[in-house]
Amino acid sequence: MHIRFSTLSAALALTIGLGNGAAAFASASAEALAIDHVHLIDTANGRIERNRCVRIAAGRIESVHAAGAAACRAGAEQRNGGGRYLLPGLIDMHAHHTLGPLELRRERGKVVMMAAADDAIAEHNGARLVAFGVTTVRNPGGDLAAAARYEQRRREGALIGPESFNAGTVLNNVELPGLATKVTTPDEVRRAVEQQVAGGADWIKLYTGLDAELLRAGIEAAHAQGRPAVGHLDHVSWPEALDMGLDAIVHMMPTSGALLDEAQRAAWQASARPGTFLFFEWWEHFDPAGPGADRLVESFERHRPVFDATLVAFHAAFVQDQDNPYKHDTERYAHPRLRANWKEWFTFALGWQQDDFVRARAVWPKIQTLTRRLYASSARMTVGTDMSSPWIAPGISLHREMQLLAEAGVPNVQILRAATVNAAEALGAGQRLGRIAPGFEADLILLERNPLESIEHSRSLHAVLLDGRWFDSPALQTLKGE
């Protein structure tokens, strides 16, 4: 969730009711399943293996054969793939799927900003993520108890949703219940990290308000606990943080003055406004082909961080003054409580005037240029949406993110690799997720058209398999709430 907590205050359940009947939407995973006559997309290598039969049992891929092979079909429920395209399930590396609305509440006579977790929203999001082929997510900041409840219900079959890898509340210089924990000393950072790991954190999230000393303490504490550290940064530059050992970075907003030359920095600081005006004002002074950008690319090549750009979250803000697809998506797929929150007040374009939107759209080509350069590096590039941020709907937003990456000039094969095998490896699950191979979990999507030809074809879903359970088109429509 991209929020400048230190400045935001100044700028200032409908579900589909799956319940315990969730398993009714899928074939029983205990029976062997053969998906015959499909073309397999090897996202790791950008190749197509044509005319295959994939045998699935007990939720995993058992074997892969030539189409029509008796060894694949024997004793199995059979599905004719009809020459469609099978690829690994998609992974959204930035999905706050348990998060509720950002709200102002009065507690003990004081107005408190909070983002409490909401189990109904988590269930709503889970169903729609799967409906769009998202079978795994990284939740990079939120309530660990809510994440644990979600995972328990998912394993029990009480809800349908992707597997989730979770960070706890982000560590920042201000408190925001449900989303941020305040830390002011290295000792407080270490204690917070230890508590989060004890609570089940897979990642540690470090936020914009931390100075270099606290950021370094967070990275070291995470590593001491055997956890990777992911940073959402602006004041501390990305190269500086990567030199400290930071494992992952989120958001295509490297908005540090250290990446501007002296004249650029002075011009930016002379007119900079607080809050999310940063999203375009900094870019007006940054050259994506200049020395600062070169430093970023070199740092990505040297340190190979995990990275997700979340272009969709910023693009949705940049076009908010217009009728746009994000508004239509959220009307159809976002939980009503979140949608109402965005309409009432919470938006990344809070306080923007018409000229601000014009200026924001004018810097978009710069953002595209840096995106293209970073995704061409050897860093561990992934795909994320910042789901539950304003105007970002579950599931469909990942396809819109992939489309934005393609429009920026990132090749389709790299986008698909980022959304599958790269993400699985970044999550430490590369031995069981992200590939179509014997022994891997049967999280798969079957497409009508080849996404290597056009990334828009990722939306042509014929079926989704989640842990080997088959969801056909009618079931996917039901999961979408349509």
QUISULKA-V109104 format. One line per field, one symbol per residue. ss: DSSP state (2 for helix, 1 for strand, 0 for the rest). phi: phi as a letter, one per 30 degrees, with the letter a starting at -180 (. if undefined). burial: # if it has 24 or more other ideal C-beta (glycine too) atoms within 12 Angstrom, else .. A space follows every 50 residues. Layout:
# QUISULKA-V109104
ss=???
phi=???
burial=???
This chain:
# QUISULKA-V109104
ss=00002222222000000022222220000000111111111100001111 11111110011111110002222000111111111111011100100010 00111110011111001022222222222220011111100002222222 22222200000011111001110001100111000222222222222200 00111100000222222222222200011110000002222222000111 00000022200222222222200022222220222000002222222222 22200111002222222200000022222222200222222222000000 00022222222222222222222220000110000010000000022222 22222220000222222222222222000000000000001001111000 00002222201111110011102222222000
phi=.dbdedbdddde.cbdidhddedddbddddddbccchbcdcdddcicccd hbbccbbhibddabbdeiddddceicdcbddhidccbdedbcdbbddcdc ddbcbcbhicdccbbddbdddedededdedeciccbbcccllddddddde ddddddidbcaddbcbcdedcbcbcbejbbcdbbbedddddddedddddj ddbccccdddddddddddddddddcibdccbcbbdddeedddddjedbbb idbddcddccdeddddddddbdcdiddedbddddcccdccdddddddddd ddchddbbdhedddddddcddcdaddddedddbddeddedddddadadcd idcedddddddddeedddddeddddddcdddbbbbieideiccdiddddd ddddddddjddedddddddbdededddicdcbbjbcaejdddcbbccdbd dddbdddddddcabcbhidccdedddddddic
burial=######.#..#...##.#...##.###.#..#############...##. #######.#######.#....##..####.#..################# ###.........################################.##### #.##...##########################....###.##..##.## ###########..#########..#.################.####### ##########...#...#...##.##############...##.###.## ..#.################....###.##.####.###.##...##### .#...##.###.##.##########.#.###################### ########.#.################.#..######..#########.# ##..#.###############...##.####.
